[in-house]
Amino acid sequence: MSPKPIRIVIVDDHPMVAEGIQSILESYDDVEILATLGNGQAIIDRVEALSPDVILLDLNMPGLGGLTTTEIILEKRPDTRILILSMHDSPEYISSALSHGAAGYVLKDVPTDEIKRAIDAVMSGQRYLCTGAKGSLEPYENPDREQLTNREQTILLQLAQGKSNKDVAQALDISVRTVETHRKNIKRKLGIASTAGLTRYALEHGVLQGTGVQI
């Protein structure tokens, strides 16, 4: 009896990119494409029903970006592997994606067989960085500073985009009071007093890459 195929969802707001990746992966016998979706909210809404093993996720999408989408998906299905697909090879992008829980990072211009190698690697529990991303990672945090939790990073991303506590609570399905507590902890850990300061920090550390937020 042959092993079960790797169940994959492709999420990219460019149909030609998604279709191209689908065409490549469908040539492998051990891969099953469950769906191709155009934005982060679409996979969040369907991730539990689809139950994918791996999600190939574009980093820069309208609406919910890849970072927030990654966080929310992993809270719903922590065993799902998320492989970020991006055109950006800067260490800020790569570091941010991995710190938000992505299992790997692949540039969109890699050879077609490298996407399959990346899928196999993350399925075996490894972290995968494509050839162009290796060596790009650098520490962006003060090692003596208390680190933000994954949940705090998600909330930082939301707050730094100018969302209110109520908006964040609704987006993440938590109470306003919980958001307020996280907000205080984030400011304490980062030594930042204002929302503008949070936004500036997020921009400087790559948290807001691809969101279009400026200050």
Secondary structure as UniProt FT lines:
FT   STRAND          6..11
FT   HELIX           15..25
FT   TURN            26..27
FT   TURN            29..30
FT   STRAND          31..37
FT   HELIX           40..50
FT   STRAND          54..58
FT   HELIX           66..76
FT   TURN            78..79
FT   STRAND          81..86
FT   HELIX           91..99
FT   TURN            100..101
FT   STRAND          104..107
FT   TURN            108..109
FT   HELIX           112..123
FT   TURN            124..125
FT   STRAND          128..129
FT   TURN            131..135
FT   TURN            143..144
FT   HELIX           150..160
FT   TURN            161..162
FT   HELIX           165..172
FT   HELIX           176..190
FT   HELIX           195..204
FT   TURN            205..210
//
